[in-house]
Amino acid sequence: MGKISDKKQIQRGRVKKYFLDAAIDIIKEEGLENLTTKKIGDKAGYSYATIYNYFQNFNELVCISMVEMANECADYITKNLKGDNLKDICCNFSDLMVEFNATNTNIYYPFLSTSIDYTYFEDQNNNHFIHPAYEIILDKIKSSDEFVDKESEDIVTLMDIFTSIFHSALHFYIILDNPKNIDELKKEVKKQVLFMLNNYL
């Protein structure tokens, strides 16, 4: 009985991943605004109505897709992040964050969308969603010599400013097409990051 139950769980997990992978592919290729249950079902090879056997609703599927794409970004940054000191690390993080999210704007657009019910994340962990890439740079900041004597509240405030810089810059780039290219965006974001660090350290 246990083996049968295990097989069903494995099969259930496999089908759920088919739907999730299909949703992520469509978001990347066509954008969140073109994501539909029918397209997801067709790409996954199952009836779109079956989706609701694996996800509470469409919003849950979108939110989990966002988490997966954010984890891809965090993996990219983890593999490529370098620097000899905190400023170098933060500047490199800045470039990598822009590169990953601005190269395919469909990846970051869901984080700017007003059509998503973000209370899903609060229901899951009693907190709002925190992009895992910011957890990486937060760990670097906490462990740096420059922040040994800083209050934890100061570090949290710094991270709030840090995330606001990226979120605002990517919003202008993706929604308003300003600046016009990724190199200009990198330069603009790095300038703000350095200004923040120079005034704080």
Order of alpha helices (4+ residues) and beta strands (2+ residues): alpha-alpha-alpha-alpha-alpha-alpha-alpha-alpha-alpha
